[in-house]
Each structure stands twice: as C-alpha cells, then as structure tokens.
Amino acid sequence: MEGCIVSSININKIAMNNKEFKNIVNTSMNIANLLRGGWKSYEYQDVILPFLVLKRLDTVLEPTKSEVIEMFNDLDGKGVSLDILKSKTGYDFYNTSSYTFKKLLDDANNITANLENYIDGFSDNIKDIFVKLDFDNILDKLTQGDLLYRIIAEFDKLNLHPDNISNHEIGLAFEDLIRHFAEQSNETAGEHYTPRDVVSLMAGLLFVGEEEDLKKSGTIVRLYDPACGTGGMLTVGKEYIKEKINPKADVFLYGQELNPKTYAIAKADMLMKGENPDLIKGGEKEHRLASTLSNDQHAGEKFDYIISNPPYGVEWKNDENAVKAEAERGKAGRFYAGLPAISDGQMLFLQHAISKFQSIKEGGSDAVIITNGSPLFTGDAGSGPSEIRRWMIEQDYIDTIIALPESLFFNTGIPTYIWIFSNRKPGEKKNKIQLIDARKSKTQLRKNLGNKRFEISKEDAEEILNLYKNNTHNGRSKVLDSSVFGYRAVMIQQPLRLNFQVSKERIERILAHNKFIGPVIADDEKEASKKRKLKAQAKAKEEKEEFEKNILPILEKMDDKLYKNRDEFLKVFETTFEGVKIENPVKKVIIDSLSERDETADICKKKNGEIEADKELKDIERIAFGTDIYEYFEKEVKPYVPDAWIDESVKDEKDKEVGKVGYEIPFTRYFYKYTPPRAVEEIEGEIKELESEIQEVLKKI
C-alpha cells in the first residue's frame, strides 16, 4: 500500500528506545497517508525531510526567540552584521521572524504567506537549504492540495528539543528517512545514495589499522567526500571512529555535492546532527560552480581521510574546459597525470582525491573509493587512463583493490570495486598491491530493493576486513609487486608488398573511389551542410569527367601485365603518361586502386632505400616489465614473421625508451580457476539415461 510505505522504515537500534524517535516515524507515516494520491511515493521525502528540519530548528530556537527579536529590532537600520544574533541563539544560525510553528497554526487563512515570512527570517545558511530543496514549489503544491495546515499541525505534535531527543538521535532518524526514501526511489537512488552496508564496509577498510593513532588524546580528524550525495558516507565514517575507536576524537566532516536537492539534504543532515553545515559545499544551479571537477570549493585544503562513491559511467563534458585548464597547470593542478575518455569521469575523481592527500611530513592520508571496472583496464598504453594508472602505481598510491559482490546497489547490478589509496603504506606494503576477491562475501536479501539483491552482512564485512588485515597471498587474496601490472607496447612492423595491374576490374575501383563521387547527403542533412556537400559532389563530378577524358583512355590502352615490383610498374606508368598532367591526389588514387597486397611480391622501398612498412600489418606486442624486448622479439615474433622488425621510432614520451609504457589491472585473471570440460563418456551416459526416461514416459501415454 503506497501510502504506508514509511511503515517499513528500520528504526535505528541506537535510538529505538527513544519515544520521540518513534514519534518521528509515526508522524512520517501520517504525512505519507495525507500525501497519498496527489504525490508519488518517492516524492514524500520532498515534504517530510524539510518539515522535519524546520520543526527541529523551530524547537531549538524557541527559548531565545524573544531575545533574538528584541536584538534584531535594536540592530535594524544600523548596518551591523546580523551574525551577532548567533551569540543569542547559541547556534550557528538564527531566525528574525516573529512566527513559530504554533503561531503559524493560529492563522490558518494566511498560513502559506506566514510560513514564507518565517523561512525568510532565517540566516542565509539555513535559507540556502530551503532554496536548494525547491521549497517554494513544495509549498505551492501543498497549498493547492489544501494540505499545508494539516502537515504543519502533524509536525507540531513532535517535541524535538535537544533535551528530549539528542542531535545524535534525531540525526539517526533523519538518516533512516533518507535511506528509506532512497530505497523507495530505486531508479535514481544510486546517483546520490550508497547502501549503508557498503558504506560501513568502506569505513571499516578506511580506519582498520589506524586505531593506535586515532586513540591518542586530542585526536583531530578531517574526513572528506568530494561527491558526498546526502552525506551518509561522512556521518558513517564519523560514527565508526566515535563508536569503535575513540569517543573523544574531534571529527570534522567536509564535502561537496553537485545536485542542489541532494546538497540541501546533506547540509540539513549535518545541521540535525550538530555538525557544521557550512563545510558542505556545492549545490549551485550552475554546473561549473557546483561541480567538484570544475570548481573545487575546498581548494587548498588537505584531509586525513577521504571516502567517496563518485558517479561512474557519467560523462564530464560539462567540466571539459575547466578540467583541461587544470591539467595544463601540470603538477600544480589536480589532473596532470592524464585525462580519461570524456564519457567517464571516475578517474578524474581518483586524481582529485589523491590531490587532497597531506604530505608525509603532515602525517599522510588514506582514501577509500568505489568505482566500476573501467578504471582497472580501459585505455591503451600512452592513453589518458593508462597514464593515470601509471602515475598511481609508480607513485605507490594504490594499497588494495577489492572486487565486491554483484547487485549491491539500488540502481545497478554491474561489478564494482573498492580502491584503497595511501601515501603512507607500511614497509611490507611498499610497491605492492593487494587484490581481494570478495565477490562471494554476500547475503541474499529477503526482498529485492530495485537492483539490490544482496547485502554485505556483519559477518561478510568481517571476512573482507580480515582478508585485508592479514595481507596474505591465498585463493581470495593476492599480494603482487606493482610492476606486474606494467608493460611496454612495442610496435612491430612488416614490409609492404604490392603487385600492380591495369585490369578492367582495378580501373573500376578508380571510378568508384570517393574522390570521384563526393560525400553522401543524408535525408535529414542540415541545409548548411547539404550545401557544402553538394558543392563537393559537383567538384568530384568535374574531376571524374576530366579523368575520363584525359587519363582513362590511356589507361585502357595499357596491357594487363601483372607487376610484382613497384618501382618497375611506376617506371612504366611514368613513361606512359609522360606529358600528361595528373594532380598528385588523383595520381595517388590511381596507383592505390591498381595495387593489391601480395605476399609473393617484392618489398616496397622508400626513395632513401628504407623498407616501407605495411600500415595494415602493423601490430602491437605487450611485453611485460622485466622482459628484454629484443629477446622477446627474437623468441616470440621472428620465428613466425621472419621479415618483421621492431619500430624503434615509437618510444615512450616519459622515459624515451622503445615502446610505450602501459598499465592495466586485469583483476579477474588473477582469480580465474580452470574448470576442465566433463568427460564425453559422462555426458553420453546422461543422455542415454534421459532417453530411457523419455521412452518410459511415452509408453504410458
């Protein structure tokens, strides 16, 4: 039943004994029932979340309301910053409106205008949340549905004063609501929300082994998420430190989010939990301002830990100009290692995260980031993705990569991987990368949530954490020298061998060449393009007519002898057409069309006597690091292609050695287990048994 979906909210066990926590859930159920019919189930959050924030703010500001109004009236017109009002409220925000929830309910006829006045009285950091939540449109819809008064009345029943429900408890309630609505809106949840079980695992991986340092007195931790969504990763990270390692640690949460509504929810979540909401950046309507890739709003900041699930398979075309400008800054920028394909910005986020690492002198940093499989292997040697991997591996930033189970996320079932980065790897991990196969560490859900069919249970997470902590080489964990992922892409060339013949068939090739036809015009061709192509077709027709008039008659008189030596044929050709003017582009079309590749023909040579390579036969050999390329060539190539050679002109741009350096991480190859085919006799036996069963069934019919 759609209107009762909130009844499935899983009350967080930490706060389940708090009466007001349960009241929040009950109120959410009541609101859902009021909205049913006119609102879609995944839109309920657009009402419930902002009003929950509003009621909490109303409650905490109520004790100082009269004092704030009095001071505000005294300051009016004096040009003094209103930030002084924060000293009265005791919080990093204030409200100068005379309205409260109770006063709003006293004037039902003007409740919309009065609520707008109330919200307009908040400090800018709070108004920003409601602007990004598109709250004006929500109010219009509630007013038109005659629901606004009833909604406010429902929320006014709650006592959300900190004495009644702590920041931590109301934060948990808010987070449970966010998570629940994300699960309900399966089609879009993956864009902004990572399942709690995955986040908990990531937090464990980020902080395991850090306990000794984090337990120290006076510990201050700066945790950052460059694509923070609703802020769940940040708050779970803090919970992990406070609950499992050091309750007294000061943990500061930093983030940036592109989507305005998601940003507002994240900021509100921080507010509800007593965090500093101003450390959450982004949310602007203009992409270039809100995007972490285009506009790092924490520029110059470095962090102790980074945790993130950036968007994957999403193009960065809107960030292209800013990203390229950043890359041109070289090592001073965030993206100097390389640029990935425009269709997928994941590897930009990986570089950005590492750019936020503190130096070793400052204590270093760690990061845990989720991607899909493409950053592991896309891109040939010398390409942007390969160069990014090269930089991460050669700088020894990659600690571990973990293959996760399938179908963990709400909106995708594709394979995903956790990357663990660090610039402070212990000695035994230096220049090594651990690969962990955790694809079987999963628990089936009783009911699917969109594409999410499995979860990582506490037992599953413990299993994965142990594999990581033990750092051993076994069936599910491989600890490899980082050099095994590198190779040289060496260009192998073969000589060009052509025969030539002036035959009727080859002359037809000349006449059918694009040079004499021109470009094809599509049915839906734009007018400007169509005009250009019509002009090109007219020129092609003119050139063809000239060819047929001045060159074709001479060609047709030549004999059809088969030449297997290019120089010999060209000598005959030049003699035949002596005195006939042939433009070089036309001459190339003629010579190319009269030739065919022929393994028995003589090798074609350039004017300087060098062997000419056949472009169609060139090949790339990937030669693993540590293997001499010339020894490899003599052993693996020369015996099969005797006249091939290494093209020494193709060199790596960085080390200037022959062959381009490439890096890829073929994860599944290291965990592949060969399964021999079943014996023929076994299969035949099963077939005969089935045939007998079928015969018995047929006899009974």
N, C-alpha and C positions, 0 to 999 in steps of 0.2 A: 504494500500500500504506500504510494508515493508520499503522502502527507506525513507518514510516521517514520520516515527513513532515519530521523535523528535518534530514534529509539535504539538503533544499533551501535551508537557511539560507545566505545570501550572506555569506561571510566578508569582513569589512571589510578593504579593501586596506591600510589603515594597519598592521593587526596581523596580516596573513595569514602573515607570516614568523615569528611567534612560535609556538613549538611548543606552549606551554600553551594559547594561544588555540585552536589546532586541537584540542587535547585536550578543551577545554570542549565544542566542537561534537560530538566523538566520544562524550563522556560523555552529552550530551543525547540522542544517537541511541540509546545503550544504555538509558537510562531510558525513552525512548519505547517501545522494544521490550518492556521489563518491564511497562509500564502498559497495553499494547495488550490490548483485550478488556474489561477492567473499567472503563476510563476512556475518555471521548470525547477525540478528538484535541485539541480546544480546551481541555481540562482539564489537559493535560500541563504547561502553564505553572504551574498551581497547585502542582505538585510541584517542577519544575525550578528555577524562579526563587527560591523561598525557600531551597531547599537550597544553591543556588549562593551566595546571600548568607551563609548560615550557615557554609559552608566557608571563604569569604573571611575572615569575622570570626574564625573559629577559628584560621586561619593567622596573621593579623596579631597576634592576642593571645597566641599560644603562647610567644613569647620572654619575656614578662613575667608569665606565668601564676603562677609560684610566688611572685613578689614581691607580686603583687596579692592572692593568697590570704592570704599572711602579714600584709599590712597590714590586710586585711579582718577577719581574726581578732583583730588588736590593737584595731581600732575597735569591734568588736562590743559592744553594750551601753553605749557611751559617748555616744550621742546626737549623734555627729558626722556631718555630711553625707558621704555616700559619694562625692560628686563629686570628693573629693580623690584618689580612685583613678585618675582620668583623668591625673593627673600621672605616675603609674607607667606607664600604657599608652602615653602619648604621643598618644592619640586622644581624641575627644570621646565615648567610650563605654568600657565595661568589662564584665567578667563575673566573678562571685564564686563560680561553681560549680567544683567540682574536676574536672568532666568536660571531656574534649576528644573530638574525633571518634574518635581511636584508642581511648580508654578506653571509649567507648560500644560499640565493636565487641568489647571484651573480655568483655562481659556480655550475650550475645545474648538470654537469657531475660528480662531486665529492661530491654531497650533502650528501650521506649516511656516507662516511668516515668523512666528516667535522662535521656532526651532532654528530657522536660518539665522536669526539675530543672535541666538545662543552660540551657534557654531562660529559665527563671525567674531565673537568675543574672545576666542581662544588665541593664544600666542601663535606665531607663524609656524612653528614646528609641528603644532597639532593641526592647524588648518591645512597644512600640506598633506597630511594623511587623508583627510576627507575630500580634498580636491582630487587626489590620485585615485581614490575609491569611486570617483564619479558620483558622489553622494547627492548632488543636486538632482540628477536624473532618477536616483532611487527614491528621493522624496516626492518627486512629481508622480512617479508610478504608484507609490503608496497613497498619496493624496487622491489620485484619480480612482483608486480602488477603495477609498474610504477606510483605509487600514491604519493610517499613521497614529491616530489616537490610541487605538487598541494595542498597537505594537509598543508604544511608549508606556502604556499602562502595564503591560506584561513585564517589561524590564524594570519598571519602578518597584515591582514586588521584591526585587533582589536587594539584599544588603551586601554590597561589595566593598565595604570599608576594610582597609588593611587589618583592622583589629578582628574582623570576622572571617576574612579569607586573605591569606598572605599573598605577596607578589608571586611567590613560587607556585602556590596552589592555583591562583587564577591564571597564571601563565600556562600551567599544565592543562587547565580546562580549555583555554584558547587554542593551545596546540592540538589538543584532541579534536576540537571542532575543525581546525584547518585540515588535519589529516583525514578526518571523516569526509569532508566535502571534496577533498582531492580524490579520495577513493570513489566517491559517487560520480565525479565528472571524469570518467576513465579516459575519454578521448583527448583531454588536454592536461591531465594531471602530471604526466611525465615531463611537461615543459617546465614546471615550477616546483614539483614536489617529489622528493626521493623517499621511498618507503622507509619507515622507521627502523626495520630490521637491518636494512642495508646501511643506514647511517650509523647505527650502533656498532656494526662491524667495523666501519671505517674509523670511528672514534677509537675503538679498541686498538686497531692497527697503528693509528697515529701516535697513541700515547704509551703503548706497551714498550717496556724497556726504558721509559723516561721517568719512571716512578721515583727514583732516587733524587733526581734534580727537582722534580715537581713537589716533593715533600719538604723541601727546605723552607725554613721560616722566611716570611716576607716575599714569597714567590709571586711574581707578576707575569701573567701570560697574555700575549696578544694573539688572538685567533682570527683568521681572515678567510672569507669566502668571496671570490671575485664574481660569482654568479649565484647569489645567495638565495634566490627564489623567495620563499616565505620565511627564511631564516632558520629552518629546522636543523640544519647541519651545525650551525653555530651554537644553538642552545643545547643540542645533544652533546656537543663537544665539551661545553662548559659543565654540564651535568656529570659527565664522565669524570672530569678532574675533581669536581667538588665532592662527589659521592663515593668515588673509588680510590682517590689518591690523596687529596689534600683539601679538606673543607674550608681551610682558611686562605687558600690561594685567591689572589685577585685576578679574575679573568675578564678581559675586555674584548668585546666582540665587534668586529669590523666587517662590512660587506658592501657590495654594490649589486644593484638589480636593474635590468633593462625595462621590464614590464611595469607600467605605472601601478596597476592594481596590486600586483604581487609585491612590489616595493612597499606599498602602503600597508599591506598585511604584515610584512616583515617588520616594518617600523612600529606598527601597533603592537605586535607580539613582544618586541623589545621593551616597549613602554609598559605593557602589562606585567612584565617580569622584573621591572625595576632596573632594566639596562638603560644605557644611554642611546636613545633612538637616533641621535644625530650622527652616530658612527655608521649608520646605514645610509648609503648614498645612492644616487640614481633616480629613476622614476620619471625623468623629464619626458615630455611628449616627443621632443626631437631626438631621434635615434643617436645622432652624433654627440649629443650631450649625455645621454643616459648610458650608452654602451661602454663597458669596461675596455673593449678593444680600441675604440675611438678616443675615449676620454677617461683616463684613469683618475678617478676622483680621490684616490688615496696616493697620488703621485708623491714620490719621495719617502713614503712610509715603508718600513720593513717589519716583518712579523715573525713570531716564534714558530707558529704552526699555520698551515693552510689546509683547508678541507673543502672539496667542491665536486659538483657534478655538472660541469658546463654542458651546454647544448651540443649534441653531436649530429652530424649529417645536415647541419644548418649552414647555408652559405654566408660569407662575410662581405658580400658585395657592397652593402651599405657602409661598411667600415674601410673599404679598399683604400681610399685616398689617405686616410689618417694612418692606417697600418703601414702603407708603403713609405709614408713620410717618416714614421717611427723607425722603420727598418733602415732607412738611409742615414740615420744617426749613428749607425754602427754599434759598438759596444755600449755606447751611452743610451741606446734605445732598448726597447723590450724584445724586438723581433729580428735582431741582426743574424741569428742563426739560419734563418730561412723562412720562406713563406709557403704554406700548403696550398693545395688546389682551392680555388675560390668557392667551391661547393661545400667545403667543410672546414670550420674554424677551430676544431678541437685543439690542434697543435699550437695555435696561437695562444690559447688559454694555458697550455702547458708551459710555454715560454714565459708568459706573463706571470704565472705562479712562481716560477724559479727566479724571476727578476725581483721578487719580493723577499728573497732569502736574505737574512742577515749574514754578514761576513763571519768567518770562523772566529775572529777576534771578538766579535759581538755575541758569540755563542752559537752561531749557525741556526739553521732552520730545517724543518721537515714538512712534507706535504703528502696528502693522500687525495687522489683524484680519480674519478671514474671516466672511462671512455668506452666507445665501442671498439671493434677490432681494427679499424683502418689505420690508426696511428702506429700500429705494430709493423706494418709491411707496405703500405702504399708508397708509390714513387720509386723510380729507378735511381741508380747511382747518379749523384750530382743534382738530383731534383730537390725541390724545397723540403718535402717530407723526409727524404733520406738525409739531407744535411741537418735537419733539426734533430733526428735520431743520433746522427754522428756527434753533434755538439753535446747532447745529453749524456751519451755513453762515454765519449772521450773526456768529458769534464767529470765523469763518475757521479752523476746526479741520480741515476736510477738505482734504487736499492732492490725493489721487488716488484714483480707483476703477477697479479692473481687473476686467474680465469674464474668468473662467477658462474653460478648455475643459470640456466635459461629461465625466461619468464618470471623474472623478479620484479619487473616494473609494470606500472599500470597501463602504459600505452605502447609498449613494445616488448617483443619476445626475443629480440636479437641478442647474440652473445655480447657480454660486457666484461670489462676488465678494470681492476683496481691497480693503479700505479702508485707506488710509494717512492717518493723522492727525498733525498737528503744531501746536504753538503757537509755532513759530519758523521759519515759512516765509520764504524769502529774498524780497527786494523784488519780483522779477519774478513771483513766485507769489502775492503778496498778493491776496486777494479773487478768486482764480481757482481753478478745479477742473479737473484733468486727467482725462479719461476715456480708458481704453486698452482696445481690443478685442483680447484675447489668446485668443479662442475657438478660433483655428486654430493656436495655438502648442502643438502636442501631438504625441506619438509613440505609435503603436499598440503595445500590449504583445503579446508573443508568446503569452501565455496570460492570460486574464482572471483577476482576483482579486476574486471577488464582483462588485460593480457597477463595479469599477475596470477600465476597458478601455484607458485612456490614461495616459501619464505625461508629465511635463514634463522633457525631456532637458536636458542642459547647454546644448545649442545653443538649445533653446526658451527656457530661462531667460535666456540671454544676450540673445536677441532682445527679450524683455519688458523686461529691465533697460535696454537701450539706448533703447527707446521712452520709458521713464520718465525716464532721464537727459537725453535730448535735449529733452523737454518742448516738442515742436513740434506744430503743427496739420497733420495729414495724414489719409490714409484710415483708419489704425488708431489714431490718437491725436487727441483733440480737447481744446484748451485753451480753456475757456469762462469768461466772467465769472460769478461765483457768483450774480449777480442773475437770470440767465436761468432759474434753477430756481424762482423765486418767482412768485406770482400773487395776485390778490385774487379771492376767491369772492364775487361780488356777487349778492344776491337780487333776482330780477326777479319782480314780481307782476303779475297780471292781474285785472280786476274779476270779481266773482261775478255771473253772470246766471242766473236761475232762472225757470221757469214753474211754475204750480201748477194742480192739477186734482183734484177729488174724484170720481175714477172708481173703478169696481169693482176694476180691476187695482191701483191705488195703495192702496186700502183693504186689499187682500190683503197688501200689503207691511207694513202696520202690524201685522196679526195674526201675520205670520211673523217679526216683529222679536224679537231675543234678549230684549228687555225682558219679553216675554210668554211666553217659552219657558224661559229659565233655562239654566244651564250643562249641558254634556254630561257624562255619567258614563261613564268608561271601564270595560271589563270587569275590568281589574286595579287599579281605583282602591283606594287605601288607605282603611281604614274611617273614619278621622277626616275625610279629605277627602270621602268619599262622604256622610257625614252633613251636612257643610256644604253640599254641592251639592244634596242632597235638600231641605234647608231652603230654599235659594234657588229651587229649582224650584217648591216649594209657594207661595212668595211670588209668583213670576211668574204662576202659575196664578190666584191670588187677584186680582192686578191685571188680568189678562186678563178674568176674569169681570166685574169691576167696569166695565172698559172696554166690554165687550159689552152690559152692562145700561144704563149711563148715557150713553155717548158714541156708540157705534156707530149706534144708531137715528137720532140727529140727523144724523150724517154722511151716512147713506144717503138722507136726505131732501133734502140739498143738491143743487143742479144740478151738472152736469159741465162747466160753463163753463171754458175754458182761460184762465187769468190770466197775463199776461206782466209784471206789476208786483207785486212782493212786498208793498209797502205796501197796495195795493188789495185783494189777497187777504186779508191779515191783518185789514184793517178789516171785511171781510165775515165772516171767521171769528169775530172777537171779538163781532160783533153776533149771530151765530147762536148762540153758546154763552154769551151773557150770562146770568149767574145760575147757570151750571153750574160746579161746582168741578172744575178739572183741575190736577193736580200738575204743576209745571214739567218734571220729567223725562219725564212722559207727553206733555205738550204738545209738547216738542221732538221726540219720536219721531213724533208725528202730522204736524207741519209738515215734517220732513225727508222722511218717506215720501211725502207728497203733492207733493213738488217734484222737478223734473228740470232738469239743466243745459240751457240753451238759448241759443245764440249770438245769437238774434234777440230775446231778452227784454231788458227794461230792466235797467240796472245796479242791483244791490242796494247800499243805503247804510246806514251805521250811524245811530244816533239823533242823533249830533252832526253828521251830514251828510257825514262822510268816506266815501269809496268803500270797500266791503268787498272784501277780496282773496279770490280763489278758491284755497283750500288745495291743490286738486288740480292747479291750473295753474301754481303757483309753480315757478320754475326758477332754476338757479344758472349764472351765466356766469363762467368763469375768465378773468380779464383779466390779461395778462402785466404784470409790473412795468415801469414806464416809459410805460405807456399810460394816458391820461386816461380814467377810467371813464365819464364823461358823453359824451365824444366817441365812445367805443366804442359806447355805448348808442344814440346817435343814428344811427350808421352801420350797426351790425350787428344791432340789435334792433328799433328803432322802425319801419323800413320794412316789417317782416314782421308785427309785432304792434303796431298803432297805439295801442291803449289801454293798453299795458303801462307800468310805471313802476319805477324803482329804489327798493327798500325801504331807505330811509336809516336805519331803526331797527336794522338788522343791521350792527353795527360790530365791528371787531377789538378784543379785550379789552386788547391791549397798547398799540397806537398810537391807538386810539379813532377811526380813520378808517372811512369807509363801506366795508363788505366785509371779510370775514375773510381774513387773510393765510394762505397755504398754501405749502408747498414740497414738490416731488417731483422725483425724478431719473429721467426716462424714458430710461434708458440706451440701449436698442436703437434708439430713434428717431433718435439722432444717427449711427448707423452703418447705417441702412436704405438699401439700394440698390434702386431701382425696376427691375424686370425687365419689359420690355414683353411682352405676350402674343404668341405666334407668329402669323404671318400665316395667314389662313384657307386661302389657296392652298397653302401649305406642308403644312398638316395634311391637306387634301384629297388632295394628291399622295401622301402617305404611306399614306393609307387605300386609295387605288386600287392602290398598289404591293402592299400586304398582300393585298388582294382577289385580285390576279393570282397571287400566290404560293399562296394557298389553293386557287384553281382548278386550278393546276398539280398540287398535291398530290392533290386529289380525282380528277383524271384518271388518276393512277397507281394508285388503289385499285381 
